[in-house]
């Protein structure tokens, strides 16, 4: 029976020009983004994988926003138009109604994904990541959409008001999206890391980064991001189940004063505290040297190995030694976030005996063209100040990703085709009337 509800909602979702306008807006946003990524001189200095990652975030982000707004009214419209009583008194069960409207929301997501496909193909041209990019956008986007739709439907059955539901849903989406936009340097404390590990949007973006930037394309290499998304879907499904049972007990018409008086509960943004040390600092007796300074230069998108060595110059062994890389953008005079440059920002060495020399190796990915300064930093147990190596300078040449010839037909053609379909549907409805 849910197929009847599904088809009814499909006619309302995709058959009217007002609903098709959402798809046109999404297409225009994708057109603007892809054209900017492939024609802007500054953005073209980024590696192609970074461009794909940005586009993937835009596609899933826009889809979640549109579906959040749409799903917030798809159930509540039955209450506000006073059609709920007759609908729930019909042979159709509440489960069929929810399933039908869920499939309608998933159909809207499928339409957005189909529209995004030409942009995915044109931006990933020349790389071997086109199919992986498309597959993970579909998988991660579907898990995110299902989880948010379950959550919104649960809220809808509690509030029974489009205004309250859409306000709550957008604030929840904002609460998840805002921390996901922070860089990894702002997520170093335990609270931030815990929230990031359960945040569905954070896990979506991190999985895309893992696939597109770090080239870890198998599902096993992304289970730590996919599993929290599945758990999020199960938790929101449990909320929907609770809301449905509560709804069936209280009836269709009865007002729920408790929910109207219930304040919105939100997670605040995470504040990062930095502790200052006032006591005297001691530096570990370590000597470090970068050996591969002459072979570091390359082109954006290249992978190179930073080779170095560390020596204990003291007379006693040093324990719990950890080494790090630090990178500075010389042009902008800013430190570089190594999240995308190196999968192993820190190397734990352990104990170094007196006089012992050990090799160090980091594999780094040249993400953006420019001139950079690189140093190695070492910390040891019982010492408050780190030891720093000498500075090594290197250049990353640009790899031009400009592609206006291929992106322009897609950027202009896709919205035009959708607008033509809208006029065609409007004409067909007028003829049928």
C-alpha positions in Angstrom: 0.0 0.0 0.0 2.9 2.4 0.5 3.5 2.5 -3.2 0.2 4.4 -3.6 1.5 7.1 -1.1 4.9 7.1 -2.8 3.4 7.7 -6.3 1.1 10.4 -4.9 4.1 12.2 -3.3 6.2 11.7 -6.4 3.6 13.6 -8.4 3.8 16.4 -5.9 7.6 16.3 -5.6 8.7 16.1 -9.2 5.6 16.7 -11.4 5.0 20.4 -10.4 7.1 23.3 -11.4 7.4 24.5 -7.8 9.0 21.2 -6.8 11.2 21.1 -9.9 12.5 24.6 -9.0 14.5 22.9 -6.2 16.3 20.8 -8.8 17.0 23.9 -10.9 18.5 25.7 -7.9 20.7 22.6 -7.1 21.8 22.5 -10.7 22.7 26.2 -10.7 24.8 25.7 -7.5 26.6 22.7 -9.0 27.2 24.7 -12.2 28.6 27.7 -10.4 30.8 25.5 -8.2 32.2 23.3 -11.0 32.8 26.2 -13.3 34.6 28.1 -10.6 36.7 25.1 -9.7 37.9 24.5 -13.3 38.3 28.1 -14.5 39.5 30.1 -11.4 43.3 30.7 -11.5 43.8 30.4 -7.8 41.6 27.3 -7.3 43.3 25.6 -10.3 46.5 25.5 -8.2 44.9 22.9 -6.0 45.4 19.2 -6.8 42.5 17.7 -8.7 41.6 15.5 -5.7 41.0 18.6 -3.6 38.7 20.0 -6.2 36.7 16.7 -6.3 36.5 16.8 -2.5 35.1 20.3 -2.5 32.5 19.4 -5.1 31.5 16.3 -3.2 30.9 18.4 -0.1 28.8 20.8 -2.1 26.7 18.1 -3.6 25.9 16.3 -0.4 25.5 19.5 1.6 23.0 21.0 -0.9 21.1 17.7 -1.0 20.8 17.5 2.8 19.6 21.1 2.9 16.9 20.7 0.2 15.7 17.4 1.6 15.6 18.7 5.2 13.3 21.5 4.1 11.2 19.2 2.0 10.9 16.4 4.5 9.9 18.9 7.3 6.6 19.5 5.5 5.9 16.2 3.8 4.2 14.7 6.9 3.0 17.9 8.5 1.1 19.0 5.5 -1.5 16.3 6.3 -2.1 17.9 9.7 -2.2 21.5 8.4 -4.5 20.7 5.5 -6.7 18.7 7.9 -6.4 15.6 5.7 -4.7 13.5 8.4 -7.8 12.2 10.1 -9.3 10.8 6.8 -5.8 9.5 5.8 -5.2 7.6 9.1 -8.8 6.3 9.2 -8.3 4.7 5.7 -7.0 1.1 5.3 -3.5 2.5 4.9 -1.4 2.0 8.0 1.0 4.5 9.6 3.9 2.4 8.5 2.8 2.5 4.9 2.4 6.3 5.1 5.9 6.8 6.5 7.4 4.3 4.0 5.7 6.1 1.1 6.9 9.5 2.2 10.4 8.1 3.0 10.7 6.7 -0.6 9.5 10.1 -1.9 12.4 11.9 -0.1 14.8 9.3 -1.4 13.5 9.8 -4.9 14.3 13.5 -4.5 17.8 12.7 -3.4 18.1 10.3 -6.4 17.1 13.1 -8.7 19.7 15.5 -7.2 22.3 12.8 -7.5 21.4 12.2 -11.2 21.7 16.0 -11.8 25.1 16.0 -10.1 26.5 13.1 -12.3 27.5 15.3 -15.3 29.4 17.6 -12.9 31.1 14.7 -11.3 32.2 13.3 -14.6 33.6 16.5 -16.0 35.5 17.5 -12.9 37.0 14.1 -12.5 38.1 13.8 -16.1 41.7 12.7 -16.4 41.7 11.0 -13.0 41.1 7.4 -12.0 38.7 8.4 -9.3 35.5 9.1 -11.3 33.7 5.8 -10.4 34.9 5.8 -6.8 33.8 9.5 -6.4 30.4 8.8 -7.8 29.9 5.6 -5.8 30.9 7.2 -2.4 28.8 10.3 -3.1 25.8 8.0 -3.7 26.6 5.8 -0.6 27.4 8.5 1.9 24.7 10.8 0.6 22.1 8.0 0.9 23.1 7.2 4.5 23.0 10.8 5.5 19.6 11.5 3.8 18.0 8.4 5.4 19.3 9.3 8.8 18.1 12.9 8.6 14.7 11.9 7.1 14.1 9.4 10.0 15.0 12.2 12.4 12.7 14.8 10.7 9.8 12.4 10.5 10.2 11.6 14.2 10.1 15.3 15.0 7.1 15.8 12.7 5.0 13.2 14.5 5.9 15.0 17.8 5.3 18.6 16.7 2.7 18.2 13.9 3.7 21.7 12.7 5.7 22.5 9.7 7.0 25.7 11.2 8.3 24.0 14.4 9.6 21.0 12.5 11.6 23.0 9.9 13.1 25.3 12.5 14.2 22.3 14.6 15.5 20.4 11.6 17.5 23.3 10.2 19.1 24.0 13.6 20.0 20.3 14.0 21.5 20.3 10.6 23.4 23.5 11.4 24.6 22.0 14.7 26.1 19.1 12.8 27.4 21.1 9.9 29.2 23.9 11.7 31.8 21.7 13.6 32.3 19.6 10.4 33.7 22.8 8.7 36.4 23.2 11.3 39.9 22.2 10.4 41.6 19.4 12.2 43.7 21.9 14.2 40.5 22.9 16.0 39.6 19.4 16.9 42.6 18.4 19.1 40.7 18.2 22.5 38.9 15.1 23.6 35.4 16.7 23.5 35.9 17.9 19.9 37.3 14.5 18.8 34.4 12.6 20.4 31.8 14.8 18.8 33.6 14.6 15.4 33.6 10.8 15.6 29.8 10.6 16.0 28.9 13.6 13.8 27.3 12.2 10.6 28.3 15.2 8.4 31.9 15.1 9.8 32.1 11.4 8.9 30.7 12.0 5.4 33.3 14.7 4.7 36.1 12.6 6.3 35.2 9.6 4.2 35.3 11.7 1.0 38.7 13.0 2.1 39.9 9.5 2.7 38.8 8.3 -0.7 39.7 11.3 -2.9 42.8 12.7 -1.2 44.3 9.7 0.5 43.3 7.2 -2.3 41.8 4.8 0.2 38.9 3.6 -2.0 37.8 0.3 -0.4 34.9 0.0 2.0 37.2 -1.7 4.6 39.4 1.4 4.5 36.4 3.6 5.2 34.5 1.5 7.8 35.4 3.9 10.6 33.4 6.6 8.8 30.5 4.4 7.4 29.8 2.6 10.7 28.9 5.8 12.6 26.6 6.8 9.7 24.8 3.4 10.0 24.5 3.9 13.8 23.1 7.4 13.3 20.4 5.9 11.0 19.6 3.2 13.6 19.3 5.9 16.4 17.1 8.1 14.3 15.0 5.1 13.3 14.5 4.3 17.0 13.4 7.9 17.5 10.9 7.6 14.6 9.6 4.3 16.1 9.1 6.0 19.5 7.3 9.0 17.9 5.1 6.7 15.8 4.1 4.7 18.9 3.4 7.8 20.9 1.4 9.2 18.0 -0.8 6.1 17.7 -1.5 6.2 21.5 -2.5 9.9 21.5 -4.5 9.9 18.3 -4.5 12.1 15.3 -6.3 15.3 16.5 -5.2 15.5 20.1 -2.8 18.4 20.7 0.5 17.6 22.4 1.1 20.4 24.8 4.2 18.8 26.2 6.0 19.0 22.9 4.9 22.6 22.3 6.4 23.6 25.7 9.5 21.5 25.2 12.6 23.8 24.5 14.9 22.9 21.7 18.0 21.0 22.8 21.2 21.7 21.0 24.8 21.0 21.3 26.9 24.2 21.6 30.0 24.9 19.5 33.1 23.5 21.0 35.5 26.0 22.6 39.2 25.2 22.5 41.2 26.0 25.6 45.0 26.4 25.4 47.0 25.9 28.6 49.9 28.3 29.1 53.1 27.0 30.8 55.0 29.3 33.1 57.7 27.1 34.5 61.2 26.7 33.1 61.4 24.5 30.0 64.0 21.9 29.2 64.9 20.7 25.7 65.7 17.1 25.0 69.3 16.3 23.8 68.3 15.4 20.2 69.7 16.3 16.8 67.5 16.1 13.7 68.3 16.5 10.1 66.3 16.5 6.8 68.2 14.4 4.3 65.9 14.7 1.2 65.9 18.5 0.9 67.1 18.4 -2.8 64.4 15.9 -3.9 61.4 17.5 -2.2 60.3 19.9 -5.0 57.6 18.7 -7.3 54.2 19.3 -8.9 50.9 19.7 -7.1 49.4 16.2 -6.9 52.8 14.4 -6.5 53.6 12.1 -3.6 57.2 12.4 -2.2 59.0 10.9 0.8 60.6 13.2 3.3 63.7 11.4 4.6 65.5 12.4 7.8 67.3 11.2 10.8 67.2 11.7 14.6 70.1 11.3 17.0 70.3 11.2 20.8 73.2 13.4 21.6 72.9 12.9 25.3 74.5 10.4 27.7 71.2 8.8 28.7 68.4 7.0 26.8 65.4 9.1 26.0 61.9 7.6 26.3 58.6 8.3 24.6 60.1 10.2 21.7 57.6 11.4 19.1 58.5 13.4 15.9 56.3 15.7 13.9 56.4 17.7 10.6 55.6 21.3 10.5 54.9 23.1 7.3 54.8 26.9 6.6 53.4 28.6 3.5 56.0 31.3 2.7 53.8 33.3 0.4 50.9 33.7 2.8 53.0 33.5 6.0 50.7 30.9 7.5 51.1 27.4 8.9 49.7 24.6 6.7 47.2 22.1 8.0 48.9 18.7 7.3 45.6 16.8 7.4 45.7 16.3 3.6 49.4 16.6 3.1 50.5 13.6 5.2 48.5 10.6 6.5 51.1 10.3 9.4 51.7 13.7 10.9 53.4 12.2 13.9 55.8 9.3 14.2 56.1 7.6 17.6 59.7 6.3 18.0 59.7 5.2 21.7 63.2 5.0 23.3 66.4 6.2 21.7 69.6 5.0 23.4 72.5 7.4 24.0 74.3 8.1 20.8 71.8 6.2 18.7 70.7 7.5 15.2 67.4 6.4 13.7 65.9 7.1 10.2 62.7 9.0 9.7 60.4 8.8 6.7 57.1 10.6 5.9 55.1 10.3 2.7 53.6 13.6 1.9 51.1 14.7 -0.8 51.7 18.0 -2.6 48.2 19.6 -2.4 48.8 23.2 -3.5 51.4 25.0 -5.5 53.7 27.5 -3.7 56.9 27.9 -1.7 57.1 26.2 1.6 59.3 25.8 4.7 59.6 22.4 6.4 60.9 21.5 9.8 61.0 18.4 12.0 60.0 18.6 15.7 60.7 16.1 18.4 59.3 15.7 21.9 60.6 13.4 24.7 59.3 12.4 28.1 60.5 14.6 30.9 61.2 17.6 28.6 58.9 20.5 28.3 60.3 22.1 25.1 60.6 20.4 21.8 63.7 20.1 19.7 63.5 21.6 16.2 65.5 20.8 13.1 66.9 23.4 10.7 64.5 24.8 8.1 64.3 23.2 4.6 62.8 25.2 1.7 61.1 23.6 -1.3 58.8 24.6 -4.2 55.6 22.9 -5.5 54.9 23.8 -9.1 51.3 24.3 -10.2 49.4 21.7 -12.1 46.8 23.5 -14.1 43.3 22.0 -13.8 41.7 24.7 -16.0 39.0 23.1 -18.2 36.5 25.7 -19.4 35.9 23.9 -22.7 34.3 20.8 -21.1 32.7 22.3 -18.0 30.9 25.2 -19.8 28.4 22.9 -21.8 27.6 21.0 -18.6 27.3 24.2 -16.4 25.0 25.9 -18.9 23.2 22.9 -20.4 22.0 21.1 -17.3 20.0 24.0 -15.8 18.6 24.8 -19.3 17.4 21.2 -19.7 15.7 21.3 -16.3 14.0 24.6 -17.0 12.7 23.2 -20.3 11.3 20.2 -18.4 9.5 22.6 -16.0 7.8 24.4 -18.9 7.0 21.1 -20.5 5.3 19.8 -17.3 3.4 23.1 -16.9 2.2 22.9 -20.5 1.1 19.2 -20.0 -0.8 20.0 -16.9 -2.6 22.9 -18.6 -3.6 20.6 -21.5 -4.9 18.0 -19.1 -7.0 20.5 -17.3 
